[in-house]
Structure formats: structure tokens, C-alpha cells
Amino acid sequence: MHRPSAAATARLATAFGLALAACGLFASPASAAVDLHQPCYANWGSSVCTTVTAIAPGSYLAQHNAPDYAHGVQEGVKLHNGDEVPLVCWTTGAPDADGHGDTYWFQVSEATVYVNDYYLNTGRFADWSPHVDHC
């Protein structure tokens, strides 16, 4: 799984006005590159959030109608590196499109759309699973 540098994570945290250490979400300094934070102000409430990563320049991350690539995407929504997304819940589905084998997907809005975990700064299952419910 791609992990941003500590400097990049610090810049993202500063941009959102949040101190990652103050969140109380990290078990050890080893997970310092993970970007899980609260609050995340979605249109429908607050949630644990993260940011988009690993998207090639000139490309975007689509939100899918199911945790796979066969059921279409949310039209008009294009996520880019650094964009904040809420983590509503998680499930498993098709592996990521780039062949890394990541089968975790997060619902990222109340509209029941999903993005694959590989493209988010969530870290390991142990980092985010205590804070995000299973769908």
C-alpha cells in the first residue's frame, strides 16, 4: 500500500487545521503516515476521514456504485490526491484496479458509493478498523 512521506502527511494535516497526534487515533509512531482524522464535515454529518492518494497525474478516483468495477460510477464526481473523504463503513470486494490485491472498499457518502482502500491514506487494517464500522 502506498504511504505518503511524513512531510506530505504533515502538510495535509496543516491544510485541514488538524493535528494528527491530537486525534488519539494512532497506536504507535510507526503509523504516523496514516491520515485518519476527525471531524470530517460531510454534508450529512461528521465522520472519520482520510485523504485520496496514489492517483496518477491527470487521472482521478471515481466513486463506484458497488465495491467493484462492474456496477458503474457516480457521474460528475472526480476525486484527486489530497481530497478529503469520509469513511462511512467498509466492506470487501474486487481487488484494486492497479493490481496490488487490496480488496477493502469504503463507503464514502450516504449515497452508498465506494472507493477502494488502496487509493486512500488509511494505513493498515489495524489502523482504521477500530474507527470504521463494517457495512
N, C-alpha and C positions, 0 to 999 in steps of 0.2 A: 504494500500500500504506500502510495506517495505521501511523504511528510514534508511540510514546508520547513524552512530554516527557523530557528528561534527568533531571528531578527524579523522575518516576514510575519510570523505569528504576533510578535510584539507590535508591529505596525498595524496589523488588523485590529488587535485589541484596543490600541490607542484610538484608531479611527472610530470605533464603536463606543469609545468612552468607558471601556470596561477594563478592570484589572483581573486577568485570568486567575491569579492566585487568590483573589478575594472571593471567587465563586465557590470555593470549597469543593470543587468537582474533581480535583486531581489527587490521586493516591500517592504519587511519587514524582520527583523531579524528572524521571525518565519519560513521563507523558507530557512534558511541558510544551511540545509542539502541537498537541491536540488543541483544537479550538472548539470547546463546548462552553457556552456561556448563557447566562440569564440576566435580565429578561430579554426575551425576543419579542418584539411587538409586531405580531402578525395582525391582520385586520380583525381577527376574531378573538384575540386574547394574547396572553403571554405563554411562552413555552421555552424549553431548552433549545438553543440554536447552535448552528455551526456555519461554516462558510464553504463555498464551492472551490474546488481545486482541480488540478490535473487536466484542465481543458486546453486543448491546443490553440495557439494564437489564430484568430479568425474564425474559430468554431464556437459552439455554445452547448450547454447542457439542457436537454429537453426534459420536461416533466411528462412521465408516461402514465397512461390510464390504468395500468396494471403493473405488477412488478416483473415485467418482461418487455421485449421489444416488438411483440406481435399485436398488441391491442391499441396502437395509436398513441399520439401525444397531445398534450394540452396546446392548442393553437395559440400563437401570439406570445407565449412565454418562453423567453430565452435567458438562461442563467449563464453568468460568466464568472471567471475566477474572482474570488473575493466577495461575491454576492452572499448575503445572509439568507439562510433558510431555517424555518422552524422544523424541529424533529417531532412530529405528532406521535408516531409509533413506528415500529419496524416489523418486517416480515422477511421471508426468503423468496427467491425467485430465480430468474435467469442470471447466469454469470455476466459480469460487466462486459461491455462491448469491446474493450481493448485486450481481452484475453488473460486477465490476471486471476480469474477464478473467484472473484468476490461475488457472493450470492445474496448478501444482505441488501435490502431495499428499505428506504424510509418514506413514509407518507409525509409530504411536506406542506400540505394545506388541508383545510376541511373539505376541499373539493375532491378528495381521495385521488390525488396524483402522487406518483412515486419517482424517486431518483435512486440510482444505485450508490451504495456506500463508497465505492472506490473513488468517486468524484467529490467526496466531502471530507472535510478535516475532522473526522470523528475519532481517529485513532483505532485502538483495538476494541474488540467486543467488550472486554473488561472495563474499558474507559467509559463507554456510553451506555451499556446495558442497565446499570443501576438507575439511570436517569430517564430512560425512554422505554415506555411500555411496549409489549408485543401487541400487534394489531389484532 
